[in-house]
Amino acid sequence: MNTSTAPASDLRQALARAEQLLQTGRMVGAEAIAQAVLQTTPDCAPALHLIGMVHYQSGKVASAIDFVRRATRADSGVAVYQANLVEMLRQTGDREGALETGRRALKLDAKFPQTHNNVGIVYYELGDYPRAAEHYRTAIKHAPGYVEALSNLGNALRAQKKYDEAIAVYDSALALRPDHVDALNNKGTALRDSGRLVEAQALYRRALALSPANPSVLNNLGLALKEDEHYEESARLFTRSLLVDPNNAETLTYFALVRLDQKDVIDAEVAAGRALALAPDNADALNAMGLVRSEQQNGEAALALLRRAVAIKPDLADAHNNIGGLLKENGELAAAGEAYARAVALAPREPAYFLNFADAHKFTVDDPQLEVMEKLAAEPTRLSTTGRIHIDFALAKAYDDLGRYDEAFARMHDGGALKRTTIAYDEAGTLASFDQIRTNFDRAAVSRQHVGFRSPLPIFIVGMPRSGTTLVEQILASHPDVHGAGELADFHHIVHQAAPDASPVDGGVQPVAAIPVEEFHAIGKAYVEGLKRRAPPSVRIPDKMPANFLFLGAIHLALPDAQIIHVSRDPRDCCLSCYSKLFSGEQNFTYDLGELGRYYRKYVELMAHWRAILPPGRFLDIHYEDVVADLEGSARRLVAHCGLSWNEACVSFHEARRPVRTASASQVRQPIYRTSEGRWRAYERHLGPLIAALGDVVPAS
């Protein structure tokens, strides 16, 4: 068509044809027609606007803004030009310019729905959710079928934690358009935020089926699965999202967090580092890197990162929760409690934060947080399985504080039973492995001479969880010549590198006789070198991994000069304490009273075996109750056993400023107290399965 001679009707037809091509994705043809129009009519506002929209949809936002601005100058009375310019300016980060343009557009047409929707998005990004909602409602008022505005209104309500209202609005959008991906995705997030993870996952999967390469949907489904502890699938979804958008800092942050859940600190550090390189002030990425540094036991760096995160984003509940964890490890219990309280105030529907808060808090009658926790627990269908477990254990702690022992036990029982459904614990195989250890490590096997690495550096503190191993380590680590290393998995890993076919708990399936003599020397040397890398120069370094009691035969052979301390406690108190805790590690035998009692019996049998076959005095038996009754006498025994001179600091262990990364972190910051002795008696009526399983291990009354 020769536009130089074309009448006005032909010009309108040409522009209509260009618009049709744009709507069907044929942008090259659309722009060609519009450019031809401009050859004869340089100030043709519709042609300028159309080219702007072509450039915008092609990702050339800067040139799109230029063309649309020219269109508004050519015809300042068209609201849609101004409305589209609002969105383009917003995408460049010019929110003030976007709002100014929006004000001009609304002066032209105060009822134009698209302007209200786009201005609402700007206010949403500025965090002014009520004003954003007001604009979205106005858009919907003048265009009741405006699905995008409905979805956006749901977002504004969700941001104000008005989850039920938000879900109702998303439902209105989906009633109009059931395949609207954003509404499905956003409703899923409202459900996830309100704890309804199963429903959220179903919606995300519907959205993903409609848009398989959508990073937002992939990420949201990944987050929902992560929160429900389905870490493998979660990681796969974040990987898919990164294939679509490899430089997305949010996705990299999510990937780092799920890798931490999977105990892959190296991958997590790489992903968090990439996220921070892309977005140095991203609070979530700083939070993720803070967790990485915490896992690397660099508490000072971790706290600095987390505090920077909350300075940038004060309402980042997870960072406050993580700060609380680090402060608790450092013995700053009051500050830790304040951080946990901040986390639950910001996220009052997050059970995991309540669990940490409860552990650091002493509940009193009419405690306001107790009512919040009880209301949360009263909506079990709105909680994920993990959330229900967390709130049960949190309430168990609260009721125990208040002396409401029957209610406390009911929560322990329900939380433990639910946790038990989520784990694969092979009780028969685990108990049989104890017998295999005794077979592999008989008297002849452990009598082999001169096979290990000679070093007095290591001290192994072993026993059942909750038996007092943390207290013993804290007493020793208060000595100026001792550095407490905490719970290390090092010996386990080194042994299983030497015996790769071994099961996780049997101390090495292959007979000891089959392991070459030099292998034990190498095992001991590798372990000691690892200790030295982890700690400053010290005379002794305790490793208080309780489960190392499984490896005492191999420890004796690999490290003949290492000191070993076995800590025990009344089995009823020890087992009840295990049963009342939701462990962060894999203590899979602790969530059923019968299983717990049977495991304890096997532990007692194995310790008797070690006493019988290892040289006399090879390890020191120390009882928690004796430490409580005579702290100084017990501390002197411990110090002497480790070949150290006495130091008075050992009786002031609660004053030691060192990180403690176990479930006993709060208790060892207090002077010795006797309230945990005989605690089982308050629960005796409920402990029948445990007492029966323990059998004659229970001391005579």
C-alpha positions as CSV (number, residue, x, y, z in Angstrom):
1,M,0.0,0.0,0.0
2,N,1.3,3.5,-0.9
3,T,0.4,5.4,2.3
4,S,1.4,8.7,0.7
5,T,-1.8,8.7,-1.3
6,A,-3.9,6.5,0.9
7,P,-7.2,8.0,2.3
8,A,-7.9,8.1,6.0
9,S,-10.0,4.9,5.8
10,D,-7.1,3.0,4.3
11,L,-4.8,4.3,7.1
12,R,-7.2,3.0,9.7
13,Q,-7.3,-0.4,7.9
14,A,-3.5,-0.5,7.8
15,L,-3.3,0.2,11.5
16,A,-6.0,-2.3,12.2
17,R,-4.0,-4.9,10.2
18,A,-0.8,-4.0,12.1
19,E,-2.7,-4.4,15.5
20,Q,-4.0,-7.8,14.3
21,L,-0.5,-9.0,13.5
22,L,0.8,-7.8,16.9
23,Q,-2.0,-9.7,18.7
24,T,-1.1,-12.9,16.9
25,G,2.7,-12.5,17.6
26,R,3.8,-11.5,14.1
27,M,5.7,-8.5,15.4
28,V,7.9,-7.9,12.4
29,G,5.0,-7.5,10.0
30,A,3.2,-5.3,12.6
31,E,6.1,-2.9,12.9
32,A,6.7,-2.8,9.1
33,I,3.2,-1.5,8.5
34,A,3.4,1.0,11.4
35,Q,6.8,2.3,10.1
36,A,5.2,2.7,6.6
37,V,2.5,4.8,8.2
38,L,5.1,7.0,9.9
39,Q,6.8,7.6,6.5
40,T,3.8,9.8,5.6
41,T,2.4,10.7,9.0
42,P,5.4,11.0,11.4
43,D,3.2,12.1,14.3
44,C,0.6,9.3,13.9
45,A,0.1,8.5,17.6
46,P,-1.5,5.0,17.0
47,A,1.5,4.0,14.8
48,L,4.0,5.3,17.4
49,H,2.2,3.5,20.2
50,L,2.0,0.3,18.2
51,I,5.8,0.3,17.5
52,G,6.3,0.9,21.2
53,M,4.3,-2.2,22.1
54,V,6.2,-4.2,19.5
55,H,9.5,-3.1,21.1
56,Y,8.2,-3.8,24.6
57,Q,7.1,-7.3,23.7
58,S,10.5,-7.9,22.1
59,G,12.2,-6.9,25.4
60,K,13.5,-3.5,24.1
61,V,11.9,-1.5,27.0
62,A,14.0,1.6,26.6
63,S,13.1,2.1,22.9
64,A,9.5,1.1,23.7
65,I,9.3,4.0,26.2
66,D,10.7,6.4,23.7
67,F,8.0,5.5,21.1
68,V,5.1,5.5,23.6
69,R,6.2,8.9,24.9
70,R,6.2,10.2,21.4
71,A,2.7,8.8,21.0
72,T,1.6,10.7,24.2
73,R,3.0,13.9,22.9
74,A,1.3,13.4,19.5
75,D,-2.1,12.7,21.3
76,S,-2.1,13.5,25.0
77,G,-5.7,12.5,25.4
78,V,-5.4,8.7,25.1
79,A,-5.4,7.0,28.5
80,V,-4.2,3.7,27.2
81,Y,-0.9,5.2,26.0
82,Q,-0.3,6.7,29.5
83,A,-1.4,3.4,31.2
84,N,1.1,1.4,29.1
85,L,3.8,3.9,29.8
86,V,3.2,3.5,33.6
87,E,4.0,-0.2,33.3
88,M,7.1,0.3,31.1
89,L,8.6,2.9,33.4
90,R,7.9,0.6,36.4
91,Q,9.9,-2.2,34.7
92,T,12.9,0.1,34.4
93,G,12.7,0.9,38.1
94,D,11.5,4.4,37.6
95,R,8.6,4.1,40.0
96,E,8.3,7.9,40.6
97,G,8.0,8.5,36.9
98,A,5.5,5.7,36.7
99,L,3.3,7.2,39.4
100,E,3.5,10.7,37.8
101,T,2.4,9.2,34.5
102,G,-0.3,7.3,36.3
103,R,-1.7,10.5,37.8
104,R,-1.8,12.2,34.3
105,A,-3.6,9.1,32.9
106,L,-6.2,9.2,35.7
107,K,-6.9,12.9,35.1
108,L,-7.7,11.9,31.5
109,D,-9.9,9.0,32.5
110,A,-10.4,8.3,36.2
111,K,-12.3,5.1,35.3
112,F,-9.8,3.5,33.0
113,P,-9.2,0.0,34.5
114,Q,-5.7,-0.6,33.0
115,T,-4.3,2.6,34.5
116,H,-5.6,1.6,38.0
117,N,-4.2,-1.9,37.6
118,N,-0.7,-0.6,36.5
119,V,-0.6,2.1,39.2
120,G,-1.6,-0.6,41.7
121,I,1.4,-2.7,40.7
122,V,3.7,0.3,41.4
123,Y,2.3,0.8,44.9
124,Y,2.5,-3.0,45.5
125,E,6.2,-2.9,44.7
126,L,6.6,0.1,47.0
127,G,5.1,-1.9,49.8
128,D,2.0,0.2,50.1
129,Y,-0.4,-2.8,49.8
130,P,-3.6,-1.0,51.0
131,R,-3.3,1.7,48.3
132,A,-2.4,-1.0,45.7
133,A,-5.6,-2.9,46.7
134,E,-7.6,0.3,46.4
135,H,-6.5,0.8,42.7
136,Y,-7.1,-2.9,41.9
137,R,-10.6,-2.7,43.3
138,T,-11.3,0.4,41.2
139,A,-10.1,-1.4,38.1
140,I,-12.4,-4.4,38.9
141,K,-15.3,-2.1,39.6
142,H,-15.1,-0.6,36.1
143,A,-14.1,-4.0,34.5
144,P,-15.6,-6.9,36.5
145,G,-14.1,-9.5,34.2
146,Y,-10.5,-8.1,34.6
147,V,-8.8,-11.3,35.6
148,E,-5.3,-9.8,35.9
149,A,-6.6,-7.1,38.3
150,L,-8.3,-9.7,40.4
151,S,-5.1,-11.8,40.6
152,N,-3.2,-8.6,41.6
153,L,-5.8,-7.7,44.3
154,G,-5.3,-11.2,45.7
155,N,-1.6,-10.5,45.9
156,A,-2.1,-7.2,47.8
157,L,-4.4,-9.0,50.3
158,R,-2.0,-11.9,50.7
159,A,0.8,-9.4,51.4
160,Q,-1.3,-8.0,54.2
161,K,-1.7,-11.6,55.5
162,K,-5.4,-11.6,54.7
163,Y,-5.2,-15.1,53.3
164,D,-8.9,-16.1,53.3
165,E,-9.8,-12.8,51.5
166,A,-7.0,-13.3,49.0
167,I,-8.0,-16.9,48.2
168,A,-11.6,-15.8,47.6
169,V,-10.4,-13.2,45.1
170,Y,-8.2,-15.7,43.3
171,D,-11.2,-18.0,43.1
172,S,-13.2,-15.2,41.4
173,A,-10.4,-14.8,38.9
174,L,-10.3,-18.6,38.3
175,A,-14.0,-18.8,37.9
176,L,-13.7,-16.4,35.0
177,R,-10.6,-18.1,33.5
178,P,-9.7,-21.5,35.0
179,D,-6.4,-21.7,33.1
180,H,-5.1,-18.4,34.3
181,V,-1.5,-19.3,35.3
182,D,-0.8,-16.3,37.5
183,A,-4.1,-16.8,39.5
184,L,-3.3,-20.5,40.0
185,N,0.2,-19.7,41.0
186,N,-0.7,-16.8,43.3
187,K,-3.5,-18.7,45.0
188,G,-1.0,-21.5,45.6
189,T,1.2,-19.1,47.4
190,A,-1.6,-17.8,49.6
191,L,-2.4,-21.4,50.5
192,R,1.3,-22.0,51.2
193,D,1.6,-18.9,53.3
194,S,-1.3,-20.0,55.4
195,G,0.3,-23.5,55.9
196,R,-1.9,-25.4,53.5
197,L,1.0,-27.0,51.6
198,V,-0.7,-30.0,50.1
199,E,-3.4,-27.8,48.4
200,A,-0.7,-25.3,47.4
201,Q,1.3,-28.0,45.7
202,A,-1.8,-29.2,43.7
203,L,-2.4,-25.7,42.4
204,Y,1.3,-25.2,41.5
205,R,1.2,-28.5,39.6
206,R,-1.8,-27.3,37.6
207,A,-0.1,-24.1,36.8
208,L,3.1,-25.9,35.8
209,A,1.2,-28.2,33.5
210,L,-0.1,-25.1,31.7
211,S,3.3,-23.3,31.7
212,P,6.1,-25.9,32.1
213,A,9.0,-23.4,31.8
214,N,7.6,-20.7,34.1
215,P,10.4,-19.8,36.6
216,S,7.9,-18.4,39.2
217,V,5.8,-21.5,39.2
218,L,8.8,-23.8,39.3
219,N,10.2,-21.8,42.2
220,N,6.9,-21.7,44.2
221,L,6.4,-25.5,43.8
222,G,10.0,-26.0,44.8
223,L,9.5,-23.9,48.0
224,A,6.3,-25.7,48.9
225,L,8.0,-29.1,48.5
226,K,11.0,-27.8,50.5
227,E,8.8,-26.7,53.4
228,D,7.2,-30.2,53.3
229,E,10.8,-31.7,53.4
230,H,10.7,-33.2,49.9
231,Y,14.1,-31.9,49.2
232,E,15.1,-34.0,46.2
233,E,12.1,-32.9,44.1
234,S,12.5,-29.3,45.3
235,A,16.1,-29.2,44.2
236,R,15.2,-30.6,40.8
237,L,12.6,-27.9,40.3
238,F,15.0,-25.1,41.2
239,T,17.5,-26.6,38.8
240,R,14.8,-26.5,36.0
241,S,14.1,-22.9,36.9
242,L,17.8,-22.0,36.6
243,L,18.0,-23.6,33.1
244,V,15.3,-21.1,32.1
245,D,16.8,-18.1,33.9
246,P,20.3,-18.9,35.1
247,N,20.9,-15.4,36.5
248,N,17.9,-15.3,38.8
249,A,19.2,-14.3,42.2
250,E,16.0,-15.5,43.9
251,T,16.2,-19.0,42.4
252,L,19.9,-19.3,43.3
253,T,19.0,-18.4,46.8
254,Y,16.2,-21.0,47.0
255,F,18.6,-23.6,45.6
256,A,21.2,-22.7,48.2
257,L,18.6,-23.2,51.0
258,V,17.5,-26.6,49.8
259,R,21.1,-27.7,49.4
260,L,21.6,-26.7,53.0
261,D,18.6,-28.9,53.9
262,Q,20.4,-31.7,52.0
263,K,23.6,-31.0,54.0
264,D,25.4,-30.1,50.8
265,V,27.2,-27.0,52.1
266,I,29.6,-26.7,49.1
267,D,26.8,-26.4,46.6
268,A,24.9,-24.1,48.9
269,E,27.9,-21.8,49.2
270,V,28.4,-21.6,45.4
271,A,24.7,-20.9,44.8
272,A,24.5,-18.2,47.5
273,G,27.7,-16.7,46.3
274,R,26.3,-16.4,42.7
275,A,23.1,-14.9,44.1
276,L,25.0,-12.2,46.0
277,A,27.2,-11.4,43.0
278,L,24.1,-10.7,41.1
279,A,22.3,-8.9,43.9
280,P,24.6,-7.8,46.7
281,D,21.8,-6.3,48.8
282,N,19.3,-9.1,48.4
283,A,18.3,-9.9,52.0
284,D,17.2,-13.4,51.2
285,A,20.6,-14.2,49.6
286,L,22.4,-12.7,52.6
287,N,20.3,-14.9,54.9
288,A,21.2,-18.0,52.8
289,M,24.9,-17.1,53.0
290,G,24.6,-16.5,56.7
291,L,23.3,-20.1,57.1
292,V,26.2,-21.4,55.0
293,R,28.7,-19.6,57.2
294,S,26.9,-21.0,60.3
295,E,27.1,-24.5,58.9
296,Q,30.8,-23.9,58.4
297,Q,31.0,-22.9,62.1
298,N,31.9,-19.3,61.3
299,G,29.4,-17.8,63.6
300,E,30.9,-14.3,63.6
301,A,30.6,-14.0,59.8
302,A,27.1,-15.7,59.9
303,L,25.8,-13.1,62.4
304,A,27.2,-10.2,60.4
305,L,25.4,-11.5,57.2
306,L,22.1,-12.1,59.0
307,R,22.2,-8.7,60.7
308,R,22.8,-7.1,57.4
309,A,19.9,-9.0,55.9
310,V,17.4,-7.7,58.6
311,A,18.8,-4.2,58.3
312,I,17.8,-4.3,54.6
313,K,14.6,-6.2,55.1
314,P,13.4,-5.8,58.8
315,D,10.4,-8.1,58.3
316,L,12.5,-11.1,57.1
317,A,11.3,-13.6,59.7
318,D,13.7,-16.4,58.8
319,A,16.7,-14.2,59.3
320,H,15.5,-13.2,62.8
321,N,14.9,-16.9,63.5
322,N,18.5,-17.8,62.3
323,I,19.9,-15.0,64.4
324,G,18.2,-16.5,67.4
325,G,19.8,-19.8,66.7
326,L,23.3,-18.3,66.5
327,L,22.8,-16.3,69.7
328,K,21.6,-19.4,71.5
329,E,24.7,-21.3,70.4
330,N,26.8,-18.4,71.8
331,G,25.0,-18.4,75.1
332,E,23.2,-15.1,74.6
333,L,19.9,-16.6,75.7
334,A,18.0,-13.4,76.4
335,A,18.9,-11.9,73.0
336,A,18.2,-15.3,71.3
337,G,14.7,-15.3,72.9
338,E,14.1,-11.7,71.6
339,A,15.1,-12.8,68.1
340,Y,12.8,-15.8,68.1
341,A,10.0,-13.6,69.5
342,R,10.5,-11.3,66.6
343,A,10.4,-14.2,64.1
344,V,7.0,-15.5,65.5
345,A,5.6,-12.0,65.6
346,L,6.4,-11.5,61.9
347,A,5.3,-15.0,60.9
348,P,2.7,-16.2,63.4
349,R,1.7,-19.1,61.2
350,E,5.2,-20.6,60.9
351,P,5.4,-23.5,63.4
352,A,9.1,-24.0,63.0
353,Y,9.7,-20.6,64.6
354,F,7.4,-21.4,67.5
355,L,9.4,-24.6,68.1
356,N,12.7,-22.6,68.4
357,F,10.9,-19.9,70.5
358,A,9.5,-22.5,72.9
359,D,12.9,-24.0,73.4
360,A,14.3,-20.6,74.4
361,H,11.3,-19.5,76.4
362,K,10.0,-20.3,79.9
363,F,6.2,-20.4,79.6
364,T,4.0,-19.0,82.4
365,V,0.3,-19.1,83.1
366,D,-1.7,-16.9,80.7
367,D,1.3,-16.6,78.4
368,P,0.0,-14.8,75.3
369,Q,2.1,-16.9,72.9
370,L,0.6,-20.1,74.2
371,E,-2.9,-19.1,73.0
372,V,-1.4,-18.3,69.5
373,M,0.2,-21.7,69.4
374,E,-3.0,-23.5,70.5
375,K,-5.0,-21.7,67.8
376,L,-2.5,-22.7,65.2
377,A,-2.6,-26.3,66.3
378,A,-6.4,-26.2,66.3
379,E,-6.3,-25.9,62.5
380,P,-4.4,-29.1,61.6
381,T,-5.8,-29.2,58.0
382,R,-4.1,-25.9,57.4
383,L,-0.7,-27.2,58.5
384,S,1.7,-29.3,56.6
385,T,2.8,-32.6,58.2
386,T,6.1,-30.9,59.1
387,G,4.2,-27.9,60.6
388,R,2.0,-30.2,62.7
389,I,5.0,-31.9,64.0
390,H,6.7,-28.6,64.9
391,I,3.7,-27.2,66.7
392,D,3.1,-30.4,68.7
393,F,6.7,-30.4,70.0
394,A,6.5,-26.7,70.8
395,L,3.3,-27.2,72.8
396,A,4.8,-30.2,74.6
397,K,7.6,-27.9,75.8
398,A,5.0,-25.2,76.9
399,Y,2.8,-27.6,78.7
400,D,5.8,-29.2,80.4
401,D,6.9,-25.7,81.7
402,L,3.4,-25.2,83.1
403,G,3.3,-28.6,84.8
404,R,0.5,-29.8,82.5
405,Y,2.2,-33.2,82.0
406,D,-0.7,-35.2,80.6
407,E,-1.2,-32.6,77.9
408,A,2.5,-32.3,77.3
409,F,2.8,-36.1,76.8
410,A,-0.2,-36.1,74.4
411,R,1.7,-33.6,72.2
412,M,5.0,-35.5,72.4
413,H,3.1,-38.7,71.5
414,D,1.2,-37.1,68.6
415,G,4.2,-35.2,67.2
416,G,6.5,-38.2,67.6
417,A,3.9,-40.6,65.9
418,L,3.5,-38.2,63.0
419,K,7.3,-37.8,62.7
420,R,7.6,-41.6,62.7
421,T,5.4,-41.7,59.6
422,T,7.8,-39.5,57.7
423,I,11.0,-41.5,58.3
424,A,12.3,-44.9,57.1
425,Y,13.6,-46.5,60.3
426,D,14.5,-50.2,59.9
427,E,14.4,-51.2,63.6
428,A,15.2,-54.9,63.0
429,G,18.2,-54.0,60.8
430,T,19.4,-51.4,63.3
431,L,19.3,-53.7,66.3
432,A,20.9,-56.5,64.3
433,S,23.8,-54.2,63.5
434,F,24.7,-54.0,67.2
435,D,25.2,-57.7,67.2
436,Q,27.3,-57.4,64.1
437,I,29.5,-54.9,65.7
438,R,30.2,-57.3,68.6
439,T,31.0,-60.0,66.1
440,N,33.4,-57.9,64.1
441,F,35.1,-56.3,67.1
442,D,35.8,-59.3,69.4
443,R,38.6,-59.5,72.0
444,A,41.1,-60.8,69.4
445,A,40.3,-58.1,66.9
446,V,40.8,-55.2,69.3
447,S,44.0,-56.8,70.8
448,R,46.1,-56.0,67.7
449,Q,49.1,-54.0,68.8
450,H,50.8,-50.9,67.3
451,V,48.4,-50.4,64.4
452,G,47.1,-46.9,65.1
453,F,48.2,-43.3,65.0
454,R,49.7,-42.1,68.2
455,S,48.2,-38.8,69.3
456,P,46.8,-37.6,72.7
457,L,44.9,-34.8,71.0
458,P,41.4,-36.4,70.6
459,I,38.9,-36.9,73.4
460,F,35.8,-38.9,72.5
461,I,32.7,-38.2,74.6
462,V,30.1,-40.8,73.9
463,G,26.7,-42.0,75.1
464,M,23.0,-41.8,74.2
465,P,21.6,-38.5,73.1
466,R,20.4,-36.4,76.0
467,S,22.6,-38.3,78.5
468,G,24.8,-35.3,79.5
469,T,27.5,-35.4,76.8
470,T,27.1,-31.7,76.1
471,L,27.5,-30.9,79.8
472,V,30.7,-33.0,80.0
473,E,32.1,-31.3,76.9
474,Q,31.3,-27.9,78.3
475,I,33.1,-28.7,81.6
476,L,36.2,-29.9,79.7
477,A,36.1,-27.1,77.1
478,S,36.2,-24.5,80.0
479,H,39.8,-25.7,80.6
480,P,42.2,-23.3,78.9
481,D,44.1,-26.1,77.2
482,V,40.9,-27.7,75.7
483,H,39.0,-26.7,72.6
484,G,35.5,-28.2,72.3
485,A,34.8,-29.3,68.7
486,G,31.2,-30.2,69.2
487,E,29.5,-33.1,67.4
488,L,31.7,-34.3,64.5
489,A,30.8,-36.9,62.0
490,D,34.4,-37.2,61.0
491,F,35.3,-40.6,62.4
492,H,32.1,-42.1,61.0
493,H,33.0,-40.8,57.5
494,I,36.6,-41.8,57.6
495,V,35.8,-45.4,58.8
496,H,33.3,-45.8,56.0
497,Q,35.8,-44.6,53.4
498,A,38.0,-47.4,54.6
499,A,35.0,-49.8,54.6
500,P,32.8,-48.5,51.8
501,D,30.4,-51.5,52.0
502,A,29.6,-50.9,55.6
503,S,26.1,-50.0,56.8
504,P,25.7,-46.6,58.4
505,V,25.6,-47.9,62.0
506,D,27.4,-51.2,62.2
507,G,31.0,-50.0,62.8
508,G,32.2,-51.7,59.7
509,V,30.5,-54.8,58.3
510,Q,33.7,-56.4,57.0
511,P,35.6,-58.2,59.8
512,V,38.4,-56.2,61.4
513,A,40.9,-58.9,60.4
514,A,40.2,-58.0,56.7
515,I,41.3,-54.4,57.2
516,P,45.0,-54.0,56.6
517,V,47.1,-52.9,59.6
518,E,48.2,-49.7,58.0
519,E,44.5,-48.7,57.4
520,F,44.0,-48.1,61.1
521,H,47.0,-45.9,61.2
522,A,45.7,-43.9,58.2
523,I,42.2,-43.7,59.8
524,G,43.7,-42.2,63.0
525,K,46.0,-39.8,61.2
526,A,43.2,-38.5,58.9
527,Y,41.0,-37.9,61.9
528,V,43.7,-36.0,63.9
529,E,44.5,-33.9,60.8
530,G,40.9,-33.0,60.5
531,L,40.7,-32.0,64.2
532,K,43.7,-29.7,63.7
533,R,42.1,-28.0,60.7
534,R,38.9,-27.4,62.7
535,A,40.4,-26.0,65.9
536,P,43.1,-23.6,67.2
537,P,46.2,-25.1,68.7
538,S,45.1,-27.0,71.8
539,V,46.4,-29.7,74.1
540,R,43.1,-31.7,73.9
541,I,40.1,-31.5,71.5
542,P,36.9,-33.3,72.5
543,D,34.5,-34.7,69.9
544,K,31.2,-35.2,71.6
545,M,29.3,-37.1,68.8
546,P,27.3,-39.4,71.1
547,A,26.9,-42.1,68.5
548,N,30.6,-42.7,68.4
549,F,29.9,-45.4,71.1
550,L,29.3,-47.6,68.0
551,F,32.9,-47.1,66.9
552,L,34.8,-47.6,70.1
553,G,36.5,-50.8,68.8
554,A,37.7,-48.9,65.7
555,I,38.6,-45.8,67.8
556,H,40.8,-48.0,70.1
557,L,42.6,-49.5,67.1
558,A,43.0,-46.2,65.1
559,L,43.8,-43.9,68.0
560,P,45.3,-45.8,70.9
561,D,46.2,-42.7,72.9
562,A,42.8,-41.0,72.5
563,Q,40.8,-40.5,75.7
564,I,37.3,-41.9,75.8
565,I,34.6,-40.7,78.2
566,H,31.2,-42.6,78.4
567,V,28.4,-40.5,79.8
568,S,25.2,-42.3,81.1
569,R,22.0,-41.2,82.8
570,D,19.0,-42.8,84.4
571,P,17.5,-44.6,81.3
572,R,14.0,-43.3,82.0
573,D,15.1,-39.7,82.2
574,C,17.4,-40.1,79.2
575,C,14.7,-41.7,77.0
576,L,12.0,-39.3,78.1
577,S,14.3,-36.4,77.2
578,C,14.9,-38.0,73.8
579,Y,11.2,-38.6,73.3
580,S,10.4,-34.9,74.1
581,K,12.7,-33.5,71.5
582,L,12.4,-33.1,67.7
583,F,16.0,-33.7,66.7
584,S,17.5,-31.8,63.8
585,G,19.6,-34.8,62.9
586,E,18.6,-38.4,62.3
587,Q,17.8,-39.9,65.7
588,N,15.1,-42.1,64.0
589,F,14.7,-44.4,67.0
590,T,13.4,-41.7,69.3
591,Y,9.8,-41.2,68.1
592,D,8.3,-44.4,69.4
593,L,8.6,-45.4,73.1
594,G,9.0,-49.1,72.4
595,E,11.6,-48.5,69.7
596,L,13.4,-46.1,71.9
597,G,13.6,-48.6,74.8
598,R,14.8,-51.4,72.6
599,Y,17.5,-49.2,71.1
600,Y,18.6,-48.2,74.6
601,R,18.9,-51.9,75.7
602,K,21.2,-52.6,72.7
603,Y,23.3,-49.6,73.5
604,V,23.7,-50.9,77.1
605,E,24.7,-54.3,75.8
606,L,27.3,-52.8,73.4
607,M,28.8,-50.7,76.2
608,A,29.1,-53.8,78.4
609,H,30.8,-55.5,75.4
610,W,33.4,-52.7,75.2
611,R,34.1,-52.8,78.9
612,A,34.7,-56.6,78.6
613,I,37.1,-56.6,75.7
614,L,38.9,-53.2,75.8
615,P,41.9,-52.8,78.2
616,P,40.9,-51.9,81.7
617,G,40.6,-48.1,82.1
618,R,40.4,-47.6,78.4
619,F,37.4,-45.3,78.9
620,L,36.0,-43.4,81.9
621,D,32.4,-44.1,82.8
622,I,30.7,-41.0,84.3
623,H,27.1,-40.6,85.4
624,Y,25.1,-37.5,84.8
625,E,23.5,-37.8,88.3
626,D,27.0,-37.9,89.9
627,V,28.0,-34.7,88.0
628,V,24.9,-33.0,89.4
629,A,25.5,-34.3,92.9
630,D,29.3,-33.4,93.0
631,L,30.3,-31.1,90.2
632,E,33.8,-30.4,91.3
633,G,34.6,-34.1,92.2
634,S,33.3,-35.2,88.8
635,A,35.1,-32.4,87.0
636,R,38.4,-33.4,88.6
637,R,37.9,-37.0,87.5
638,L,37.3,-35.8,83.9
639,V,40.3,-33.5,83.8
640,A,42.6,-36.1,85.4
641,H,41.4,-38.8,82.9
642,C,42.4,-36.5,80.1
643,G,45.9,-36.0,81.5
644,L,45.3,-32.3,82.3
645,S,46.1,-30.3,85.3
646,W,43.2,-29.0,87.4
647,N,41.7,-25.6,86.5
648,E,38.9,-23.9,88.5
649,A,37.3,-22.7,85.3
650,C,35.9,-26.2,84.8
651,V,33.3,-25.7,87.6
652,S,32.2,-22.4,86.1
653,F,31.4,-24.1,82.8
654,H,28.2,-22.1,82.3
655,E,30.2,-18.9,82.0
656,A,32.3,-20.2,79.1
657,R,31.9,-18.2,75.9
658,R,31.9,-20.8,73.1
659,P,29.3,-21.9,70.6
660,V,27.3,-25.0,71.5
661,R,25.4,-26.5,68.6
662,T,23.3,-29.2,70.2
663,A,19.8,-29.6,71.7
664,S,21.3,-28.8,75.1
665,A,22.7,-25.4,74.2
666,S,20.4,-23.6,76.6
667,Q,20.9,-25.9,79.5
668,V,24.7,-25.8,79.6
669,R,24.5,-22.0,80.0
670,Q,23.1,-22.4,83.5
671,P,24.7,-23.6,86.7
672,I,24.1,-27.2,87.7
673,Y,20.5,-27.8,88.6
674,R,18.6,-30.9,89.7
675,T,15.2,-30.3,88.2
676,S,15.8,-32.7,85.3
677,E,16.6,-35.6,87.7
678,G,13.6,-37.9,88.1
679,R,11.6,-35.9,85.5
680,W,10.2,-39.2,84.2
681,R,8.1,-39.6,87.3
682,A,5.7,-36.9,86.2
683,Y,5.1,-38.9,83.0
684,E,5.2,-42.4,84.6
685,R,1.6,-43.3,83.8
686,H,2.4,-42.8,80.1
687,L,5.7,-44.6,79.9
688,G,4.5,-48.3,80.0
689,P,5.8,-49.2,76.5
690,L,9.2,-47.6,77.3
691,I,9.6,-49.3,80.7
692,A,8.6,-52.7,79.2
693,A,11.1,-52.3,76.4
694,L,13.9,-51.3,78.8
695,G,13.3,-54.4,81.0
696,D,16.1,-55.0,83.5
697,V,18.0,-51.9,82.3
698,V,15.7,-49.9,84.6
699,P,17.5,-49.4,87.9
700,A,15.8,-51.0,91.0
701,S,13.6,-48.5,92.9
